Amino acid sequence: MSKSIQRVQTGVRIEKRLLKVLKALAEQLDMSLGDLLEGMALHCFEGKTPFQEETLRKIALLKEVYGLDLVAEDSHRLEEAQTDE
């Protein structure tokens, strides 16, 4: 049974290569980026893995394509580079 929800627009800052991988994965899975992020968060909140082996292989390839070398251990140790604008 479907549940009725209300979505809101948000302005979230996210690491550039990570966003590229997430967008490409959403495209591969034929879903919106928002749907992908909601699903990932809901799985993680329940301590469940959001992806099966085939999807994890796709993610590994996309990480390679976009040069994403970050891992979970890096998550709270990231420092934003200073840019000259």
Backbone bond lengths (Angstrom), bond angles and torsions (degrees), N, CA, C in turn:
res aa  C-N    CA-C-N  psi(-1)  N-CA   C-N-CA  omega(-1)  CA-C   N-CA-C  phi
1 M - - - 1.448 - - 1.529 109.63 -
2 S 1.296 117.11 130.58 1.460 122.19 179.46 1.514 110.72 -72.23
3 K 1.327 115.20 147.01 1.454 121.19 176.57 1.514 108.35 -110.18
4 S 1.305 115.88 138.24 1.457 121.65 178.74 1.528 109.00 -80.59
5 I 1.323 116.04 130.50 1.463 120.89 -179.05 1.521 109.83 -131.37
6 Q 1.317 115.55 169.83 1.462 122.05 173.46 1.520 107.26 -124.64
7 R 1.322 116.66 125.18 1.461 121.11 178.65 1.520 109.58 -101.27
8 V 1.329 116.23 150.73 1.457 122.22 177.77 1.520 109.35 -126.62
9 Q 1.310 116.08 150.27 1.466 121.85 175.93 1.520 107.38 -80.91
10 T 1.339 116.41 137.89 1.457 120.14 -178.92 1.520 110.62 -135.39
11 G 1.290 115.48 152.60 1.459 120.67 176.78 1.518 108.82 -110.89
12 V 1.320 115.76 91.25 1.463 121.23 -176.69 1.521 109.61 -102.91
13 R 1.323 116.81 133.00 1.466 120.89 174.89 1.521 107.61 -90.18
14 I 1.344 115.57 134.77 1.457 120.45 -175.81 1.534 108.85 -146.89
15 E 1.304 116.61 149.71 1.463 121.68 -179.24 1.532 109.76 -57.20
16 K 1.322 116.06 134.71 1.462 122.92 -171.02 1.529 113.80 -57.33
17 R 1.348 117.45 -48.95 1.468 119.89 -177.58 1.521 111.28 -69.25
18 L 1.320 116.25 -34.78 1.464 120.56 177.19 1.522 110.11 -62.63
19 L 1.317 116.63 -43.35 1.460 120.48 177.96 1.528 111.43 -61.57
20 K 1.336 116.60 -41.33 1.467 119.76 178.77 1.524 111.21 -61.10
21 V 1.334 116.69 -42.78 1.469 120.25 178.51 1.522 110.24 -64.67
22 L 1.326 117.68 -44.25 1.467 120.84 179.98 1.527 111.62 -62.40
23 K 1.320 117.23 -43.80 1.467 120.42 179.21 1.529 111.17 -64.06
24 A 1.333 116.44 -42.80 1.464 120.30 179.32 1.524 110.75 -65.52
25 L 1.331 116.98 -39.29 1.458 120.27 178.33 1.528 110.65 -65.03
26 A 1.317 116.72 -44.30 1.470 120.05 177.71 1.524 110.07 -57.78
27 E 1.317 116.70 -42.39 1.465 121.27 177.94 1.528 110.52 -61.99
28 Q 1.337 116.93 -45.50 1.465 121.52 178.97 1.523 111.35 -60.06
29 L 1.329 116.62 -36.78 1.466 121.75 -177.66 1.530 112.38 -89.11
30 D 1.340 116.54 1.75 1.462 123.37 179.03 1.532 111.51 56.81
31 M 1.337 114.54 50.57 1.465 119.38 176.68 1.524 108.59 -142.88
32 S 1.307 116.00 166.74 1.456 119.28 178.00 1.525 109.89 -77.36
33 L 1.325 115.85 159.33 1.455 120.68 176.70 1.526 110.44 -60.44
34 G 1.316 116.59 -40.24 1.464 120.82 178.36 1.519 112.40 -60.65
35 D 1.326 116.79 -44.53 1.465 120.58 178.34 1.527 111.36 -62.66
36 L 1.345 116.34 -40.10 1.459 120.32 178.15 1.528 110.66 -61.95
37 L 1.340 116.79 -47.89 1.461 120.78 -178.73 1.525 111.82 -64.89
38 E 1.333 117.05 -40.42 1.474 119.96 177.21 1.524 110.61 -60.74
39 G 1.320 116.49 -45.95 1.460 120.53 -179.75 1.512 112.21 -62.95
40 M 1.343 116.51 -42.71 1.460 120.21 178.52 1.526 110.72 -61.70
41 A 1.317 116.62 -46.68 1.465 120.80 -178.45 1.529 111.09 -62.95
42 L 1.323 117.56 -45.60 1.469 120.21 -178.80 1.522 111.36 -63.27
43 H 1.328 117.79 -40.08 1.463 120.58 175.89 1.532 110.74 -63.02
44 C 1.325 116.32 -47.44 1.477 120.43 -178.53 1.516 111.53 -63.18
45 F 1.323 118.57 -37.81 1.466 121.83 179.05 1.522 111.51 -61.05
46 E 1.333 116.81 -26.06 1.468 121.06 179.09 1.524 111.83 -100.05
47 G 1.334 116.92 7.88 1.458 120.91 179.71 1.513 113.55 70.58
48 K 1.328 116.51 24.71 1.467 121.71 -178.89 1.526 110.08 -105.49
49 T 1.318 116.16 150.63 1.459 121.49 175.02 1.528 108.38 -79.12
50 P 1.344 117.29 126.98 1.458 118.86 -176.78 1.527 114.99 -77.42
51 F 1.359 117.63 -14.01 1.458 119.56 -173.76 1.516 112.47 -127.65
52 Q 1.332 114.74 145.56 1.458 120.80 174.07 1.525 108.59 -89.69
53 E 1.330 116.37 172.73 1.471 122.32 -174.37 1.536 113.21 -54.21
54 E 1.310 118.14 -43.95 1.470 120.85 -178.36 1.530 110.77 -60.81
55 T 1.315 116.84 -42.79 1.458 120.79 179.19 1.525 110.70 -68.46
56 L 1.326 117.46 -37.86 1.467 120.75 177.12 1.527 110.99 -62.08
57 R 1.330 117.05 -35.19 1.475 120.23 176.14 1.536 110.46 -66.11
58 K 1.333 116.51 -40.92 1.470 120.46 177.01 1.525 110.11 -61.98
59 I 1.320 116.17 -42.40 1.463 120.65 179.75 1.528 110.32 -61.99
60 A 1.315 117.18 -43.33 1.474 121.12 179.01 1.525 110.59 -59.08
61 L 1.320 117.17 -42.06 1.465 120.94 178.66 1.527 111.23 -66.28
62 L 1.319 116.62 -42.63 1.459 120.48 179.75 1.530 110.95 -65.85
63 K 1.326 116.83 -38.53 1.467 120.31 176.74 1.528 110.35 -60.22
64 E 1.314 116.19 -39.65 1.459 120.76 178.60 1.525 110.77 -66.45
65 V 1.320 116.43 -45.40 1.465 121.42 -179.46 1.527 111.16 -58.72
66 Y 1.336 116.67 -43.04 1.464 121.07 -175.50 1.533 113.28 -96.82
67 G 1.317 117.72 6.88 1.457 120.91 175.34 1.516 113.79 67.01
68 L 1.317 117.37 29.83 1.465 121.04 -179.58 1.527 109.26 -84.01
69 D 1.328 115.26 109.15 1.458 120.31 -178.43 1.528 112.51 -110.02
70 L 1.323 117.24 10.01 1.459 121.45 179.19 1.527 110.49 -78.28
71 V 1.333 115.47 147.52 1.464 121.90 176.44 1.527 108.28 -128.32
72 A 1.322 116.47 171.03 1.462 121.20 -176.75 1.528 112.02 -54.54
73 E 1.313 116.70 -37.91 1.470 121.05 -179.56 1.529 112.29 -59.76
74 D 1.337 117.20 -25.35 1.463 122.04 179.67 1.529 112.97 -78.34
75 S 1.322 118.11 -12.68 1.462 122.00 -165.44 1.521 116.47 -55.09
76 H 1.293 119.88 -34.65 1.467 120.23 -179.51 1.521 111.81 -112.04
77 R 1.321 115.95 19.37 1.461 121.52 -179.03 1.526 112.12 -123.54
78 L 1.308 117.10 17.78 1.455 120.76 -177.53 1.521 110.17 -85.35
79 E 1.317 115.55 139.81 1.456 121.81 179.02 1.515 107.40 -123.12
80 E 1.313 117.18 124.93 1.461 120.54 -176.73 1.523 110.42 -72.74
81 A 1.330 115.38 132.00 1.467 121.49 178.73 1.528 109.30 -69.09
82 Q 1.300 115.31 144.12 1.469 120.68 175.81 1.523 108.28 -80.56
83 T 1.303 116.10 134.24 1.470 120.23 179.25 1.504 109.88 -114.59
84 D 1.312 116.42 148.58 1.472 122.13 176.15 1.518 107.61 -97.56
85 E 1.317 115.76 107.17 1.468 119.09 -179.29 1.497 111.09 -115.33
